Amino acid sequence: MEHIEHPFPPLWDKDSKILILGSFPSVKSREALFFYGHPQNRFWRTIAAVLEQPTPGTVDEKREFLRKNHIALWDVISSCDIEGSSDASIKNAVPTDLSPIFAGANICAVFSNGTTSYKLYTKYQQKLTGRPSVCLPSTSPANAAWQHDRLVNAWSVIKEYLIPKGESTHE
């Protein structure tokens, strides 16, 4: 087991409307220095399908996708002891400071990508933020029980915070 510091910053700006929280970056995400870097993680395909947009490929495309859709991304853990990418192995978790995001953006909803991020957010950060989180099914390949269509359906709840009623996301 290795103690690891989160290797990259949150992604958000003043126009962010929702905050999606993961637990801690996988080995592949740590190598890529960006969120959901494992090619089998379904985050980018799922969120693109929910918003009816092409799946971004490069890190720059992913940054732009999040920015134009007013989505902030961060993780609930700033450092921890972890074996590889296993959320189940996380020990000695130190929570991230979410206050800059809440102070600098008008976040109207918080979503957790999976049970681990939800439990850790509830334990460490919810009292500080005063905001509940909605637990969404993990997009990790380890969550094999959830196929793509089922994930898209569950994650569609984010649309009500991002898209005014009656509008489409197509440009």
C-alpha positions in Angstrom: 0.0 0.0 0.0 1.3 3.4 -1.0 0.4 6.9 0.4 -0.4 9.1 -2.6 -1.2 12.8 -3.0 -3.8 13.8 -5.5 -1.6 14.7 -8.6 -3.8 17.3 -10.4 -6.1 20.2 -9.6 -9.9 20.4 -9.7 -11.6 21.5 -13.0 -14.2 24.3 -12.5 -14.8 27.9 -13.4 -17.2 30.6 -12.2 -19.9 29.3 -14.6 -19.9 25.8 -13.2 -23.4 24.7 -12.2 -22.9 21.1 -10.9 -20.0 19.4 -9.2 -19.3 15.8 -9.9 -17.1 14.1 -7.3 -15.0 11.0 -7.8 -13.2 9.2 -5.0 -9.5 9.3 -5.9 -7.8 9.1 -9.3 -7.1 5.6 -10.7 -3.5 4.6 -11.7 -4.3 5.5 -15.3 -5.8 8.9 -14.3 -2.8 9.6 -12.2 -0.5 8.8 -15.2 -2.6 11.0 -17.5 -2.9 13.7 -14.9 -6.6 14.0 -15.7 -10.0 12.7 -14.6 -11.3 9.3 -15.7 -8.1 8.4 -17.7 -8.7 4.6 -17.8 -9.9 3.7 -21.3 -12.5 1.3 -19.9 -14.0 3.9 -17.5 -17.4 4.9 -18.9 -17.6 8.4 -17.5 -16.9 10.3 -20.7 -19.1 8.1 -22.9 -21.9 8.2 -20.3 -21.9 12.0 -19.7 -21.6 12.7 -23.5 -24.6 10.4 -24.1 -26.6 12.1 -21.4 -26.0 15.5 -22.9 -26.4 14.2 -26.5 -23.0 15.3 -27.6 -19.9 13.6 -29.1 -17.6 11.9 -26.6 -14.5 14.0 -26.1 -11.3 12.3 -26.7 -8.3 14.4 -25.8 -7.7 16.1 -22.4 -8.2 19.5 -24.1 -11.5 18.3 -25.6 -12.6 17.0 -22.2 -11.8 20.3 -20.5 -13.8 22.2 -23.2 -16.7 19.7 -22.9 -16.9 20.3 -19.1 -16.5 24.1 -19.5 -19.2 24.5 -22.1 -21.6 22.3 -20.2 -20.9 24.0 -16.8 -19.6 20.9 -15.1 -17.0 21.0 -12.3 -15.0 17.8 -11.6 -13.0 17.0 -8.5 -12.4 14.2 -6.1 -13.3 13.9 -2.4 -9.8 12.7 -1.4 -6.7 14.8 -1.5 -4.4 12.0 -0.3 -4.7 8.4 0.9 -3.1 5.0 1.2 -4.2 3.0 -1.7 -3.4 -0.2 -3.6 -3.4 0.5 -7.3 -6.8 1.9 -8.2 -8.9 0.0 -5.7 -11.4 2.2 -3.8 -11.9 -0.7 -1.4 -8.3 -0.5 -0.4 -8.4 3.3 0.5 -7.2 4.0 4.0 -6.1 7.2 5.9 -8.1 9.4 3.5 -7.6 13.1 3.8 -10.5 15.1 2.2 -10.1 17.7 -0.4 -11.0 21.3 0.3 -14.1 22.0 -1.7 -14.6 25.6 -0.4 -12.9 27.4 -3.3 -15.3 25.7 -5.8 -18.4 26.6 -3.7 -17.1 30.2 -3.1 -16.2 30.8 -6.8 -19.0 29.1 -8.7 -22.8 28.9 -8.3 -23.0 25.2 -7.7 -26.6 24.1 -7.6 -26.1 20.3 -7.2 -23.5 17.9 -6.1 -23.2 14.4 -7.6 -21.0 11.5 -6.4 -19.7 9.1 -9.0 -20.1 5.9 -7.0 -20.7 4.8 -3.5 -17.2 5.4 -2.2 -17.2 9.0 -3.2 -20.7 9.4 -1.8 -19.8 7.9 1.6 -16.6 9.9 1.9 -18.3 13.2 0.9 -21.1 12.6 3.4 -18.6 11.8 6.1 -16.1 14.6 5.6 -17.5 17.4 3.5 -21.3 17.6 3.6 -21.3 19.3 7.0 -18.9 21.9 5.7 -20.6 22.5 2.4 -24.2 22.2 3.7 -25.0 20.5 0.4 -26.3 16.9 0.1 -24.9 14.8 -2.7 -26.8 12.6 -5.1 -25.1 9.2 -5.4 -24.9 8.0 -9.0 -23.7 4.5 -10.1 -20.0 4.4 -10.6 -18.8 4.6 -14.2 -15.8 2.4 -13.2 -15.2 -0.7 -15.2 -15.3 -2.5 -11.8 -19.1 -1.7 -11.7 -19.9 -4.3 -14.4 -23.5 -4.8 -13.3 -24.3 -1.4 -14.8 -24.3 -1.5 -18.6 -24.0 1.7 -20.7 -27.8 2.3 -21.3 -28.5 1.8 -17.6 -25.7 4.2 -16.6 -27.0 6.8 -19.1 -30.5 6.5 -17.7 -29.3 6.9 -14.1 -27.0 9.8 -14.9 -29.7 11.7 -16.9 -30.7 13.4 -13.6 -27.8 15.9 -14.2 -29.6 17.3 -17.2 -32.3 19.1 -15.1 -29.5 21.3 -13.6 -27.7 22.0 -16.9 -30.3 22.3 -19.6 -33.3 24.7 -19.4 -36.6 23.0 -19.9 -37.5 22.6 -23.6 -34.0 23.1 -24.8 -31.7 20.5 -26.4 -28.0 20.2 -26.0 -27.4 20.0 -29.7 -25.4 22.9 -31.1 
